[in-house]
Amino acid sequence: IGFGRSMEETVNTNYFGPRRVNDAFGKHLKRPGGRIVNVSSASGPIFLQNLSDASLKGKLNQAWTIPGGLEELDTIARTIKGGNEYGASKALLNAYTFLYAKANKDLIINAITPGYIKTDLTTGSGASNPPSKGAVPPCWLMMDEDVAHQPTGRYYGSDCVRSPMDCYRGPGEEPYVNNDDLVEVSKN
């Protein structure tokens, strides 16, 4: 869900929702090589870009630094404050994507933004891309063979290019590069 909801309701849907689905169905995926695509948003990186709490920003941007892993991230999700509920929920989802990939190295788990798509959520806000265009990035992550040979736990932009989790990278801009956060997919 998007704007106009409480932080608790938005985080419950956009962070804990995918978490519950993955907890319930992840064990049934083909291993190795099964894929999970978390549909995120550029609002997550924009939230972190504008976040003044350096400690929280560091944890959500560099999830590998969260000592308590997924349990600590859940605690952060239950207590997070701020005025950008949607962005916060998507920043949490991106951090979760990395941690879940790290815990499930035999799966290919990534997050992606579909782009600024004209939907009920974006009515009146200037979005002009049709939903069919928004389906392309998640389908690419789910189906492209090259993705299977890349490290997992990453966040991608709507142009299917790796993007940072702490600031906006627009379509067509240079790919994000960081070798501190590599989670290699286990082939066995």
N, C-alpha and C positions, 0 to 999 in steps of 0.2 A: 504494500500500500504506500501511498505517497504523502502528500502534504495535507495539513489540516488535522492530523491525528496526534494523540499524545505520544511522547517518547516511548512509554511502555508499550502501547499498542503497535507502533511502527516497528520497534525492535523485535517485538514478539512475532510479527509477520515476516519481516525482511531478514532477520538474523536467525531467530530460533525456529522459524518455519523450515528453512532449508536444513538446519541442523537436525530437526526431528525427522525429516524425510531421509536424510543421509544415514542417520542412526538406525532407522527402521529398515531401509532397503539396501544400504551399502554392502551388507554381508551377502546379498544375493547377486551382486555384480560379478561378471566374468573376471577372473584373476588368473594371470596378470593381464593388464591392458584394458580393463573396463574404464569407462569415462564418466566423470561428473562435470557438468558445466553449471556453475552458479551464475545466474543473471544478475549483474551488478549495475552500477551506474557511475558516470563521471562525477556525480554528486559526492561519492565517497572520497576520492582524491581532493576535490574542492573543499570538503569539510575539513580534512586534515591540513590542507594548505592554509586555512583560516583559523585553525585551532590554536589558542594561546597556551594551553596546558602542555608544556614540552614533554612531560613524562608520558602522558596519555598518547600524545602524537607519536613519540618514539616507539611505544609498544604497538600501536596499530599499524604504523608504517613498517616496523621491523619486528614482525610477529615472532621471529626466532629468539628475540630477547625476552619474551614473556616466560619467566621461570616456571610458572604453574601451568603452562600450556593451555589446552582447551578449557580446563576448569577455571583457570584465572580469567580467560577471555569471557567465559559465561558470567563471571562475577562483574567484570567491567561492563558487560552488556546490561546487566540488571541495575547498575548504579550510574550509568552514563547520564550526563546532564548536557544541556545546550539548547540552542534555538533552532538547529537544523536537524530535525528528527530523521528525515529521509536520508540526508548525507551521512549522519552518524550510523544509521543502520547499515548502509552500504559499505562504509569504512570497516565496520565490524565484520561484515560478510567477507570482505577481501582478506582481512587478517585470518578469519576462520578458514578460508580456502587454503591459505598457506599451511596452517597448523594441521588441518585435516589431511592434506597431501603428505605432510611429513610423517603423520601417523599411519598412512596407508600408501606406502611407496610402491605397491604393486598396481595401483590405480593411477589414471591420468586425470588430475583434478585441477581445474582452472576456473577463473572468473572472467567475465567479459561484460562490457557495456554494449547494448544493442544500438546505442546512439540516441539522438534526440528525436523520438518517434511521436507522431501525432496519435495520441490515445486519449481516453477519458481523463487520465492523470494530467496530461499536458495541455488540455483544451484551454485556449486563450493565452498561452504562454509563448507562442511563436514557433512551436515545433511544426515542421512541415513534411518530414519524412514519413512515408507510409509504413504501416506495420510489416509489410512484406520485406522492406529494406532492413527492418530491425531483426528479422529472422535469420538473416545471412550470417552475422558474426557468431551467434551461438551454434548454428549448424556447422560452421567452419571448424570451431573447436571440437565439436562432437565427431566430425567425419574426416577431417584432413589427416592424411597419413604422416605428414611431416611433424604434426603436433605430437605424435606418439614418440618421436625421437628427441624431443626437447625436455628440459627439466620441467617439473610440474609445480603447482602452487602459485602460479603467476596470475597477474591481472592484465587483460588486453583491452585496447581501445576498440571503438566501433569500426576501425579500419583493419582490424585483425592484426594489430602490431602491439608488441609488448609495451606496457605503459607503467609509469610509477604509481605507487599507491598514495603518495603524499602531495601530489600537485597535478594539475590538469595538463594533459598532452593532447593536443588537437589532432584530428585526422590529417595524415600527410606529414606530420612533424617527425623528427628523428625518433627511432626506437629507443626505449629506455634500456640501459645496460647496467647490471649490478650482479656481480658474481658472489656476493655474500649470502644470497638467499637461494642458492641452488638446492633443489630437491630432485635428485635423479630418480627416474622411474626404474624400479626393480623388474628385471625381465624374467625372473623365475618365481 
